[in-house]
Amino acid sequence: MPKFSVIIPTYNRENFVGRAIASVLRQDVTDYEIIVVDDGSSDGTQGVLADFGDAVTSIYQDNAGVSAARNAGILRAYRAALTPALSW
């Protein structure tokens, strides 16, 4: 289980989201997960995310705004953190 989660909400940012992910991947710290929440993009954002494969957890949702996208990422990280604790 990762020590912390990097949550990146995105919407129609195919030209920028890859650079944001690559920046995280270049860090010296490695005990993290990257969660990208695509908030209903209609450009090539999904293709960029697919290029990163297993390095990124990608969530797609219908457009609901940046706050909803960020909350979806937090919920994903929170559930992942609780799952081992609930398996007793």
C-alpha positions as CSV (number, residue, x, y, z in Angstrom):
1,M,0.0,0.0,0.0
2,P,1.4,3.4,-1.0
3,K,2.4,5.9,1.6
4,F,0.5,8.7,-0.1
5,S,-1.7,9.4,-3.2
6,V,-1.2,12.0,-5.9
7,I,-4.6,13.0,-7.2
8,I,-4.7,14.8,-10.6
9,P,-8.2,16.0,-11.7
10,T,-8.3,16.8,-15.4
11,Y,-10.7,17.9,-18.1
12,N,-9.7,18.3,-21.8
13,R,-6.1,18.7,-20.9
14,E,-4.5,16.2,-23.3
15,N,-1.6,18.7,-23.9
16,F,-0.8,19.0,-20.2
17,V,-1.8,15.9,-18.2
18,G,1.1,13.8,-19.5
19,R,3.6,16.4,-18.4
20,A,2.0,16.5,-14.9
21,I,2.2,12.7,-14.6
22,A,5.8,12.6,-15.9
23,S,6.7,15.2,-13.3
24,V,5.4,13.0,-10.5
25,L,7.2,10.0,-12.0
26,R,10.5,11.9,-12.0
27,Q,10.5,12.4,-8.2
28,D,13.0,10.6,-6.0
29,V,10.2,9.4,-3.6
30,T,8.6,6.2,-5.0
31,D,6.1,5.2,-2.3
32,Y,3.0,6.7,-3.9
33,E,0.2,6.1,-6.3
34,I,-1.0,8.4,-9.0
35,I,-4.8,8.7,-9.5
36,V,-6.0,10.7,-12.4
37,V,-9.7,11.6,-12.6
38,D,-10.8,12.5,-16.1
39,D,-13.9,14.6,-15.6
40,G,-15.6,13.8,-18.9
41,S,-12.9,14.9,-21.4
42,S,-13.8,14.9,-25.0
43,D,-10.3,15.3,-26.4
44,G,-7.5,12.8,-26.4
45,T,-6.9,12.8,-22.6
46,Q,-7.9,9.1,-22.3
47,G,-5.2,8.1,-24.8
48,V,-2.5,10.0,-23.0
49,L,-3.5,8.3,-19.7
50,A,-3.4,4.9,-21.4
51,D,0.2,5.5,-22.5
52,F,1.2,5.5,-18.8
53,G,-0.2,2.0,-18.3
54,D,-0.1,0.6,-14.8
55,A,1.8,3.7,-13.5
56,V,-1.5,5.5,-13.2
57,T,-4.9,4.6,-11.9
58,S,-7.3,6.3,-14.2
59,I,-10.9,7.1,-13.3
60,Y,-13.4,8.4,-15.9
61,Q,-16.6,10.2,-14.8
62,D,-19.2,12.3,-16.6
63,N,-18.3,16.0,-16.3
64,A,-19.2,17.2,-12.8
65,G,-16.5,19.8,-12.1
66,V,-13.1,19.9,-10.6
67,S,-14.2,19.5,-7.0
68,A,-16.2,16.4,-7.9
69,A,-13.2,15.0,-9.8
70,R,-10.9,15.7,-6.9
71,N,-13.4,14.1,-4.4
72,A,-13.6,11.0,-6.6
73,G,-9.8,10.6,-6.5
74,I,-9.8,11.1,-2.7
75,L,-12.6,8.5,-2.3
76,R,-10.6,6.0,-4.5
77,A,-7.5,6.5,-2.3
78,Y,-9.5,6.3,0.9
79,R,-11.2,3.1,-0.1
80,A,-7.9,1.6,-1.0
81,A,-6.5,2.5,2.4
82,L,-9.5,1.0,4.2
83,T,-9.8,-2.2,2.3
84,P,-6.9,-4.0,4.1
85,A,-8.2,-2.8,7.5
86,L,-11.7,-4.2,6.7
87,S,-10.4,-7.6,5.7
88,W,-10.1,-9.2,9.1
